[in-house]
Every structure is written in C-alpha cells, then in structure tokens.
Amino acid sequence: MTLEDLQDDIESAHSEHGERLTVDTDRQTRHELAMLVAALDPEDTDELVRTAIHTYFQSIVDRGTLDFHLRSGYDCTYDEYLSGMTYDQMAGNQFPQQQDNDDRRYQF
C-alpha cells in the first residue's frame, strides 16, 4: 500500500464516523470513565473521550508505534503523510542506488 492508499483510508474512516461516534463500553471502561468524571468534573463526558483519544494518539506518535504500523501497512510514516510525499520524493532521489554492474568490478 502507498501514501495515497493511506489518504483514501483516512478519508473513508473520517466520513464513516461523521460527527457522532457511538462506542459500546465494557464494565471496566464505564468504571474508569465514572472515576474520571467524579475526579475531574468535566462539563460533559464527551470532552473526556475526546481528550483520551488525543492523548492516546500523541502517545503512540511519540513512541514511534504509529510509524511502525504505518510503515508495515502503507510503507510510509506519519511525517510523510503530513507532508504529502515520501522521503524519496522529498529528497528528489538525488542518490539513486547503484545498479549491480559487476562488469568493471575487478578491472584495473
């Protein structure tokens, strides 16, 4: 997959989720959310969920986990996604790999 495939998948997921996101929660998640609501007293629980997603996203970016998964699935990194081009495209392929031309290898 490529950088363009990643862009298409992100746009597809973005439109699929729309403005509202419905998530089923288990008992542990509800308990932890209730604890956060009690401790932090937010205006609404939606703000806590948004903050949790932002925090999780930032942590996997900082640890390099996002780049690992993007490289595995799309052969690009988050920086490449943000810039809209791969590192090879940014560098302009200034240093192409030398072809395996052994014709002159042992000539003096």
N, C-alpha and C positions, 0 to 999 in steps of 0.2 A: 504494500500500500504506500501511498505517497502523501505529501503535504496537501495536495488537492483533495485526496480522499478524506483526510482528517478534517479539512474545512467543511466538506459536504456532510460528514457525520455530525459535526458540531452544529451546523445549521439545522439539520434534521432533528437532532435531540432538542435543540432550543425551541423549535416550533412545536414539537411534540408536548413539551412541558407547559407551554403557554405561560399565562400569568399566575395561575394557581397550581400548586403541586399537592397531591393527596398522597400521604405516606401512611402505610399501616405500621403500627409500632407494637413491639412486644412489651411484656411487663417490665423488664429492666429499663428499657428506653423511657417508658412512661414515668417510672420512678425517678430516674435521673433528671428528666425534664421537670418533674414536680419539685425536685430538690433545687434545681437552678431557679425556677420561678420563685420559690419561697426565699431563697437567699438573695437573689438579685432584684426581685420585684420589677420586672420589665413591664412596659406598657401593654405588651401582648406577647404570647409565646412565639408568634411568627418571627419576631425580632431575634429571639434566641436561636431559632432554627437557621435563620439567615447567617447569623454570626458563627454558628457552628460549622456551616458549610464553608464560609470564608476562611475560618481558622484551619479546618481540615485541608482545604485546598492549599493554603500557604505552607502548611507543614510538609505536604508531600512535594511541593515545589522546592522548598528549602533542603529537604533530604535527598533530592535527586530521584525520588521514586517516580514522579510524573514523567521525567525524561526517559527513565528506564522503560516504562510501559509504552510511551510514545515511540521510542526507538524500536522496540520489539514489534509493535503493531503497525506503525506508519513510516518507519525509517526516517524520523525527524525528531527534533527536540522542541520544547516549549518556546525557546528563543527563536528557533526557525519559524515556528507557527506565528509568533508575534510579528516577526519581520516580513513574513510572507514569502520567504525564499530560504533555500537550504544554504548551508555553509559553502558548498561548492559554488552555488550561484553567487553568493556574496563575494567570494574570492575571485570569481571570474575564471576559474580553472586555470590560474596562472602557472601552476606547476603540474602539468599532466604527467601521469605515471609513464615511465619509460617502458616502451614495448620490449618484450623479451626477444631482443635481437642479438643472438649469440654469434652472428656471423663474424664480428670483429673482436670477440671476447679474448681470443688468445693470439691475436695478431700484434706484432710489434711495429 
